[in-house]
Amino acid sequence: MKSKTLFYITWISMACTLAAYLIRSFAPTLLEVQFPIVSVIFTLCGTGLLLDNGTFNKSTYYRWTGIAIPLIIFGMLFKIMHWPGSLILLLTGFAFLSLLYVLHFLSKTNKDQLSSVKLLFVLTFCISKFFTFIRLPYNDIIELLPLVILAYAIFLFTFPPAHTEAPDVLD
């Protein structure tokens, strides 16, 4: 474990995301703004924690994310400004990011359960964000799926199966 602070922030933001989602389910007008904020914090911290302790940032595919991420950022900028071409930029960026992680996953020799869950998270995250940007119906339910998968990945990272080694969290 490289960053204990990031680990604790991830768990706290995961609990806040769950609480905000439950409150929003029972009182929809109470937390219209707070749920997206805590879910973004959870997604950023959880992804950062898994990236920091994983092997993707040490691979050759990581360098190619320097193309995918700006495509997504420019696609969001085009979407905000209502310029044409935003969906093409977003689709290309998310597809390229997904392709990079799939290629990284396929090149790994040791594929454990956490690696498979992280791959599923990346794919569902990219698909859900694209669905959100094109404003499909029921995208709030589709947005919840990557959060659940990320929570499961964080749980697997914290409490690995018996045949793998646990991270040094409390050292």
One Martini backbone bead per residue (centre of mass of N, CA, C, O) as a GRO file, in nm:
protein
  171
    1MET     BB    1   0.093   0.038   0.026
    2LYS     BB    2   0.127   0.380  -0.055
    3SER     BB    3  -0.166   0.524   0.035
    4LYS     BB    4  -0.345   0.583   0.315
    5THR     BB    5  -0.512   0.834   0.257
    6LEU     BB    6  -0.650   0.729   0.000
    7PHE     BB    7  -0.779   0.488   0.135
    8TYR     BB    8  -0.959   0.644   0.341
    9ILE     BB    9  -1.105   0.828   0.140
   10THR     BB   10  -1.236   0.601  -0.018
   11TRP     BB   11  -1.407   0.481   0.213
   12ILE     BB   12  -1.558   0.741   0.288
   13SER     BB   13  -1.676   0.800   0.002
   14MET     BB   14  -1.830   0.535  -0.015
   15ALA     BB   15  -2.017   0.588   0.226
   16CYS     BB   16  -2.132   0.858   0.118
   17THR     BB   17  -2.251   0.744  -0.143
   18LEU     BB   18  -2.445   0.547  -0.011
   19ALA     BB   19  -2.597   0.754   0.161
   20ALA     BB   20  -2.684   0.940  -0.075
   21TYR     BB   21  -2.842   0.724  -0.230
   22LEU     BB   22  -3.046   0.654  -0.007
   23ILE     BB   23  -3.157   0.939   0.032
   24ARG     BB   24  -3.239   0.982  -0.269
   25SER     BB   25  -3.447   0.747  -0.274
   26PHE     BB   26  -3.638   0.879  -0.034
   27ALA     BB   27  -3.524   1.198  -0.101
   28PRO     BB   28  -3.486   1.351  -0.397
   29THR     BB   29  -3.458   1.673  -0.307
   30LEU     BB   30  -3.219   1.671  -0.097
   31LEU     BB   31  -2.974   1.529  -0.309
   32GLU     BB   32  -2.899   1.660  -0.602
   33VAL     BB   33  -2.582   1.745  -0.564
   34GLN     BB   34  -2.421   1.550  -0.364
   35PHE     BB   35  -2.401   1.281  -0.517
   36PRO     BB   36  -2.207   1.358  -0.750
   37ILE     BB   37  -1.973   1.450  -0.573
   38VAL     BB   38  -1.918   1.184  -0.409
   39SER     BB   39  -1.891   1.000  -0.661
   40VAL     BB   40  -1.643   1.144  -0.779
   41ILE     BB   41  -1.457   1.108  -0.539
   42PHE     BB   42  -1.470   0.800  -0.536
   43THR     BB   43  -1.372   0.751  -0.826
   44LEU     BB   44  -1.100   0.896  -0.805
   45CYS     BB   45  -0.984   0.751  -0.554
   46GLY     BB   46  -1.024   0.457  -0.644
   47THR     BB   47  -0.864   0.477  -0.908
   48GLY     BB   48  -0.603   0.581  -0.781
   49LEU     BB   49  -0.553   0.341  -0.595
   50LEU     BB   50  -0.544   0.121  -0.819
   51LEU     BB   51  -0.321   0.255  -0.990
   52ASP     BB   52  -0.097   0.285  -0.770
   53ASN     BB   53  -0.117  -0.053  -0.709
   54GLY     BB   54  -0.068  -0.129  -0.996
   55THR     BB   55   0.033  -0.210  -1.352
   56PHE     BB   56  -0.060   0.005  -1.565
   57ASN     BB   57   0.149   0.247  -1.498
   58LYS     BB   58   0.396   0.036  -1.604
   59SER     BB   59   0.299   0.033  -1.884
   60THR     BB   60   0.277   0.103  -2.226
   61TYR     BB   61  -0.032   0.187  -2.224
   62TYR     BB   62  -0.021   0.441  -2.042
   63ARG     BB   63   0.098   0.641  -2.254
   64TRP     BB   64  -0.169   0.631  -2.439
   65THR     BB   65  -0.358   0.804  -2.249
   66GLY     BB   66  -0.256   1.082  -2.371
   67ILE     BB   67  -0.493   1.054  -2.590
   68ALA     BB   68  -0.765   0.980  -2.450
   69ILE     BB   69  -0.804   1.206  -2.239
   70PRO     BB   70  -0.814   1.457  -2.429
   71LEU     BB   71  -1.059   1.360  -2.587
   72ILE     BB   72  -1.252   1.372  -2.346
   73ILE     BB   73  -1.207   1.666  -2.265
   74PHE     BB   74  -1.285   1.790  -2.541
   75GLY     BB   75  -1.566   1.660  -2.551
   76MET     BB   76  -1.672   1.810  -2.301
   77LEU     BB   77  -1.623   2.093  -2.406
   78PHE     BB   78  -1.803   2.065  -2.656
   79LYS     BB   79  -2.060   2.000  -2.494
   80ILE     BB   80  -2.074   2.263  -2.330
   81MET     BB   81  -2.056   2.450  -2.605
   82HIS     BB   82  -2.221   2.313  -2.844
   83TRP     BB   83  -2.038   2.158  -3.031
   84PRO     BB   84  -1.941   1.992  -3.285
   85GLY     BB   85  -1.810   1.654  -3.211
   86SER     BB   86  -1.841   1.544  -2.918
   87LEU     BB   87  -1.926   1.244  -2.957
   88ILE     BB   88  -1.677   1.156  -3.114
   89LEU     BB   89  -1.467   1.221  -2.898
   90LEU     BB   90  -1.588   1.050  -2.671
   91LEU     BB   91  -1.598   0.777  -2.814
   92THR     BB   92  -1.298   0.763  -2.882
   93GLY     BB   93  -1.182   0.793  -2.596
   94PHE     BB   94  -1.335   0.556  -2.456
   95ALA     BB   95  -1.250   0.335  -2.657
   96PHE     BB   96  -0.943   0.368  -2.621
   97LEU     BB   97  -0.933   0.319  -2.317
   98SER     BB   98  -1.057   0.036  -2.326
   99LEU     BB   99  -0.851  -0.091  -2.519
  100LEU     BB  100  -0.601  -0.052  -2.342
  101TYR     BB  101  -0.702  -0.226  -2.100
  102VAL     BB  102  -0.752  -0.485  -2.256
  103LEU     BB  103  -0.460  -0.520  -2.355
  104HIS     BB  104  -0.338  -0.530  -2.075
  105PHE     BB  105  -0.495  -0.774  -1.972
  106LEU     BB  106  -0.400  -0.975  -2.201
  107SER     BB  107  -0.080  -0.936  -2.126
  108LYS     BB  108  -0.120  -1.073  -1.875
  109THR     BB  109  -0.022  -1.349  -1.677
  110ASN     BB  110  -0.164  -1.247  -1.402
  111LYS     BB  111  -0.505  -1.333  -1.350
  112ASP     BB  112  -0.710  -1.201  -1.133
  113GLN     BB  113  -0.993  -1.092  -0.985
  114LEU     BB  114  -0.917  -0.791  -0.971
  115SER     BB  115  -0.851  -0.756  -1.272
  116SER     BB  116  -1.136  -0.825  -1.375
  117VAL     BB  117  -1.286  -0.600  -1.219
  118LYS     BB  118  -1.129  -0.363  -1.342
  119LEU     BB  119  -1.218  -0.416  -1.630
  120LEU     BB  120  -1.520  -0.389  -1.575
  121PHE     BB  121  -1.505  -0.098  -1.476
  122VAL     BB  122  -1.392   0.040  -1.728
  123LEU     BB  123  -1.619  -0.044  -1.921
  124THR     BB  124  -1.865   0.069  -1.756
  125PHE     BB  125  -1.765   0.358  -1.732
  126CYS     BB  126  -1.748   0.429  -2.032
  127ILE     BB  127  -2.040   0.360  -2.103
  128SER     BB  128  -2.187   0.540  -1.892
  129LYS     BB  129  -2.068   0.812  -1.981
  130PHE     BB  130  -2.174   0.804  -2.267
  131PHE     BB  131  -2.474   0.779  -2.188
  132THR     BB  132  -2.480   1.048  -2.038
  133PHE     BB  133  -2.401   1.236  -2.281
  134ILE     BB  134  -2.661   1.124  -2.459
  135ARG     BB  135  -2.915   1.092  -2.278
  136LEU     BB  136  -3.029   0.838  -2.167
  137PRO     BB  137  -3.240   0.646  -2.041
  138TYR     BB  138  -3.152   0.544  -1.725
  139ASN     BB  139  -2.858   0.667  -1.646
  140ASP     BB  140  -2.865   0.648  -1.331
  141ILE     BB  141  -2.839   0.337  -1.331
  142ILE     BB  142  -2.586   0.312  -1.511
  143GLU     BB  143  -2.401   0.485  -1.313
  144LEU     BB  144  -2.406   0.272  -1.071
  145LEU     BB  145  -2.243   0.025  -1.170
  146PRO     BB  146  -1.942   0.127  -1.141
  147LEU     BB  147  -1.963   0.180  -0.835
  148VAL     BB  148  -2.008  -0.114  -0.752
  149ILE     BB  149  -1.752  -0.229  -0.885
  150LEU     BB  150  -1.552  -0.049  -0.732
  151ALA     BB  151  -1.630  -0.143  -0.450
  152TYR     BB  152  -1.545  -0.437  -0.505
  153ALA     BB  153  -1.248  -0.373  -0.571
  154ILE     BB  154  -1.181  -0.246  -0.298
  155PHE     BB  155  -1.255  -0.494  -0.135
  156LEU     BB  156  -1.046  -0.683  -0.275
  157PHE     BB  157  -0.800  -0.511  -0.197
  158THR     BB  158  -0.843  -0.523   0.115
  159PHE     BB  159  -0.987  -0.831   0.088
  160PRO     BB  160  -0.839  -1.081  -0.006
  161PRO     BB  161  -0.808  -1.370  -0.089
  162ALA     BB  162  -0.652  -1.635   0.067
  163HIS     BB  163  -0.423  -1.675  -0.179
  164THR     BB  164  -0.353  -1.381  -0.110
  165GLU     BB  165  -0.210  -1.076  -0.042
  166ALA     BB  166  -0.224  -0.834   0.183
  167PRO     BB  167  -0.229  -0.517   0.240
  168ASP     BB  168  -0.039  -0.254   0.395
  169VAL     BB  169  -0.230  -0.046   0.586
  170LEU     BB  170  -0.130  -0.038   0.914
  171ASP     BB  171   0.196   0.036   0.884
   0.00000   0.00000   0.00000
